Amino acid sequence: MNSSNNTPLGSRKSSPATRYVIRMGIGIALYVATLFAAIAMQNAGIGSWQPMLLTLPSVAVIAWAIIAFYRESDEFAQRQLGESFIIGFAVGVPLLLVVGLLEMFGGPHLNWMIAFGVMMTGWLIGSLVSSVRYR
């Protein structure tokens, strides 16, 4: 398979970004499939926490995709990814801390999915800031 269009997933000829997109796509597809299966299990009355276990392999695949992308990338891409994580953490954690403290003192309860959304939005903001900064 000498053609760049026919390189296998593990080949060094494809770029780290291409391999990341493929791996992340597999992880997200697995997550969606197992999420629907978990919802069906829960609707069938099968426990409250057991269906959640179905999604854990997809979480491992997604984590592997991100870690592998970091390890396979050059120093510049590693710096951008690291900076996007740092900015995302710096944006998300203080917001969640304030909401958690307000909740502790009588404020409304924050669903963990909203907390996840806040962290992912922080990472998105960090990615945008990092990409604009290094244009």
Salt bridges, closest charged atoms under 4 A:
GLU72 OE1 - ARG19 NE 3.00
GLU72 OE2 - ARG23 NH2 3.11
GLU83 OE1 - ARG133 NH1 2.68
GLU103 OE2 - HIS109 ND1 2.80
